[in-house]
Amino acid sequence: KTIKPKLTYFLYARKSSESEDRQVLSIDSQIDELKALTKRSSLVINEIRQEAHSAKAPGRPIFNLLLDDIENGKAQGIIVWNPDRLSRNSMDTGRLIYLFELGKLLEIVTPGQVFRNTPNDKFLLNLLCSQAKLENDNKGINVKRGLKAKAERGIYPAPAPLGYLNDRYAERGNKTIVKDPERFDLGQRMFRLMREGPYTPLKILP
């Protein structure tokens, strides 16, 4: 009987600093949980790859190198906390599916699901990554709608400019700006000097 060689995996952990990741485990926590998973399932880790980069758009250097290495046969599987750690955009999702179809990628293992090169698994993986993309797209629309509504009510819809502070104690959705007691008068004087006197910003800076 022929014995199939044991699969090797890349363990991939990702977290970005954006709001999409507020409820996601830190990179170290993801790695610890996934190491415990590999031990329980007797999986062979080729290498641990990690990066702090948003997956909303293609272009993550570590992730792209990981897929290149899978395409070149250095590993046949990926161990990851959740499919949305792999992709939140259609290009990266498409490449994952295509590597399945080429027979280069054989498994994606998460704590709750194993994805293999079957129609149902590829459809589910595509669906979960597309759902993550939908959440990002909706957040962008909702943020723009909220900023527009604030501007229409006369509320400054951005971080406070020089000489002002955001009112931290106002009701959420109605936060406005207030004068900075330390910098407001200084800022007014700076702009007055530029407007009325023979001063450039570089002369005022010291």
Solvent accessible surface area in square Angstrom, and as a share of the most:
residue,aa,sasa,rsa
1,K,246,1.04
2,T,137,0.80
3,I,163,0.83
4,K,179,0.76
5,P,117,0.74
6,K,132,0.56
7,L,44,0.22
8,T,37,0.22
9,Y,8,0.03
10,F,1,0.00
11,L,0,0.00
12,Y,0,0.00
13,A,0,0.00
14,R,0,0.00
15,K,50,0.21
16,S,10,0.06
17,S,120,0.77
18,E,68,0.30
19,S,60,0.39
20,E,17,0.08
21,D,2,0.01
22,R,188,0.69
23,Q,174,0.77
24,V,32,0.18
25,L,64,0.32
26,S,54,0.35
27,I,28,0.14
28,D,100,0.52
29,S,40,0.26
30,Q,0,0.00
31,I,15,0.08
32,D,91,0.47
33,E,87,0.39
34,L,0,0.00
35,K,96,0.41
36,A,43,0.34
37,L,16,0.08
38,T,9,0.05
39,K,173,0.73
40,R,170,0.62
41,S,55,0.36
42,S,70,0.45
43,L,37,0.19
44,V,63,0.36
45,I,54,0.27
46,N,74,0.38
47,E,81,0.36
48,I,59,0.30
49,R,25,0.09
50,Q,90,0.40
51,E,17,0.08
52,A,83,0.64
53,H,74,0.33
54,S,20,0.13
55,A,0,0.00
56,K,96,0.41
57,A,58,0.45
58,P,64,0.40
59,G,44,0.42
60,R,0,0.00
61,P,83,0.52
62,I,56,0.29
63,F,0,0.00
64,N,47,0.24
65,L,88,0.44
66,L,0,0.00
67,L,1,0.00
68,D,55,0.29
69,D,10,0.05
70,I,0,0.00
71,E,68,0.30
72,N,110,0.56
73,G,45,0.43
74,K,117,0.49
75,A,0,0.00
76,Q,46,0.21
77,G,0,0.00
78,I,0,0.00
79,I,0,0.00
80,V,0,0.00
81,W,77,0.27
82,N,61,0.31
83,P,9,0.06
84,D,28,0.14
85,R,0,0.00
86,L,0,0.00
87,S,0,0.00
88,R,10,0.03
89,N,8,0.04
90,S,76,0.49
91,M,137,0.61
92,D,8,0.04
93,T,6,0.04
94,G,38,0.37
95,R,68,0.25
96,L,0,0.00
97,I,27,0.14
98,Y,124,0.47
99,L,2,0.01
100,F,0,0.00
101,E,100,0.45
102,L,78,0.39
103,G,41,0.40
104,K,83,0.35
105,L,0,0.00
106,L,65,0.32
107,E,21,0.10
108,I,0,0.00
109,V,8,0.05
110,T,10,0.06
111,P,62,0.39
112,G,73,0.70
113,Q,66,0.29
114,V,49,0.28
115,F,1,0.00
116,R,116,0.42
117,N,66,0.34
118,T,57,0.33
119,P,110,0.69
120,N,122,0.63
121,D,25,0.13
122,K,37,0.16
123,F,137,0.57
124,L,58,0.29
125,L,0,0.00
126,N,67,0.34
127,L,91,0.45
128,L,60,0.30
129,C,1,0.01
130,S,55,0.35
131,Q,97,0.43
132,A,5,0.04
133,K,71,0.30
134,L,104,0.52
135,E,79,0.35
136,N,17,0.09
137,D,66,0.34
138,N,66,0.34
139,K,84,0.36
140,G,33,0.32
141,I,95,0.48
142,N,80,0.41
143,V,90,0.52
144,K,148,0.63
145,R,143,0.52
146,G,34,0.32
147,L,77,0.38
148,K,133,0.56
149,A,39,0.30
150,K,42,0.18
151,A,54,0.42
152,E,128,0.57
153,R,131,0.48
154,G,69,0.66
155,I,22,0.11
156,Y,92,0.35
157,P,42,0.27
158,A,47,0.36
159,P,112,0.70
160,A,27,0.21
161,P,55,0.34
162,L,101,0.50
163,G,5,0.04
164,Y,69,0.26
165,L,81,0.40
166,N,67,0.34
167,D,36,0.19
168,R,183,0.67
169,Y,188,0.72
170,A,27,0.21
171,E,128,0.57
172,R,217,0.79
173,G,37,0.35
174,N,66,0.34
175,K,70,0.30
176,T,53,0.31
177,I,41,0.21
178,V,67,0.38
179,K,123,0.52
180,D,6,0.03
181,P,121,0.76
182,E,135,0.61
183,R,123,0.45
184,F,33,0.14
185,D,111,0.57
186,L,99,0.49
187,G,4,0.04
188,Q,79,0.35
189,R,142,0.52
190,M,57,0.26
191,F,105,0.44
192,R,106,0.39
193,L,58,0.29
194,M,65,0.29
195,R,169,0.62
196,E,121,0.54
197,G,23,0.22
198,P,119,0.75
199,Y,100,0.38
200,T,67,0.39
201,P,89,0.56
202,L,143,0.71
203,K,133,0.57
204,I,30,0.15
205,L,138,0.69
206,P,148,0.93
